[in-house]
């Protein structure tokens, strides 16, 4: 469901002329060396990291993920957008 919601959100942002980037790589480093890459779902207006979830419960893991993205990217604002799945 998350990819579908992401595509719908991208359409809305484009129609409203809100600048965004999607699936933005965020490099992870350890002792100055690259160790991997995370991918933020969206970065809005080069200021806000937006993560899309489709879960019944927003777990502490998702908050930790956002904190990591913020720390590594140097951004100060993050939003976890959850659309609880419907059965």
C-alpha positions as semicolon CSV with decimal commas, in nm:
position;residue;x (nm);y (nm);z (nm)
1;X;0,000;0,000;0,000
2;X;0,283;0,243;0,076
3;X;0,398;0,271;-0,289
4;X;0,042;0,352;-0,398
5;X;0,000;0,614;-0,127
6;X;0,340;0,758;-0,219
7;X;0,243;0,794;-0,582
8;X;-0,086;0,961;-0,487
9;X;0,097;1,200;-0,255
10;X;0,347;1,286;-0,529
11;X;0,058;1,375;-0,760
12;X;-0,092;1,603;-0,494
13;X;0,239;1,775;-0,426
14;X;0,298;1,830;-0,799
15;X;-0,050;1,975;-0,849
16;X;0,004;2,212;-0,558
17;X;0,352;2,303;-0,687
18;X;0,516;2,200;-0,361
19;X;0,879;2,107;-0,429
20;X;0,976;1,756;-0,326
21;X;1,216;1,474;-0,395
22;X;1,120;1,110;-0,367
23;X;1,325;0,809;-0,251
24;X;1,609;1,036;-0,149
25;X;1,935;0,857;-0,063
26;X;2,076;0,935;0,280
27;X;2,429;0,799;0,311
28;X;2,533;0,637;0,638
29;X;2,893;0,675;0,754
30;X;3,101;0,519;1,027
31;X;3,435;0,672;1,124
32;X;3,422;0,879;0,808
33;X;3,364;0,584;0,579
34;X;3,052;0,498;0,382
35;X;2,875;0,193;0,527
36;X;2,542;0,203;0,346
37;X;2,252;0,412;0,230
38;X;1,907;0,478;0,372
39;X;1,625;0,611;0,152
40;X;1,377;0,871;0,274
41;X;1,035;0,837;0,111
42;X;1,010;1,213;0,051
43;X;1,196;1,531;0,129
44;X;0,957;1,823;0,101
45;X;1,088;2,171;0,012
46;X;1,438;2,049;0,106
47;X;1,336;2,088;0,472
48;X;1,101;1,812;0,587
49;X;1,161;1,438;0,573
50;X;0,833;1,253;0,521
51;X;0,803;0,880;0,578
52;X;0,489;0,699;0,468
53;X;0,364;0,402;0,667
54;X;0,060;0,180;0,632
55;X;0,046;0,001;0,965
56;X;-0,199;-0,047;1,250
57;X;0,056;0,076;1,506
58;X;0,337;0,328;1,467
59;X;0,621;0,142;1,635
60;X;0,913;0,298;1,823
61;X;1,131;0,156;1,543
62;X;0,974;0,404;1,299
63;X;1,055;0,695;1,530
64;X;1,414;0,570;1,562
65;X;1,434;0,547;1,183
66;X;1,318;0,908;1,151
67;X;1,567;1,029;1,412
68;X;1,845;0,852;1,221
69;X;1,736;1,012;0,892
70;X;1,726;1,356;1,053
71;X;2,068;1,317;1,214
72;X;2,236;1,187;0,898
73;X;2,072;1,438;0,664
74;X;2,113;1,744;0,884
75;X;1,740;1,817;0,855
76;X;1,547;1,932;1,162
77;X;1,189;1,839;1,070
78;X;1,043;1,495;1,012
79;X;0,693;1,357;0,975
80;X;0,571;1,000;0,987
81;X;0,246;0,979;0,792
82;X;0,050;0,665;0,871
83;X;-0,260;0,546;0,693
84;X;-0,392;0,254;0,892
85;X;-0,479;-0,034;0,661
86;X;-0,849;-0,113;0,622
87;X;-0,961;-0,473;0,625
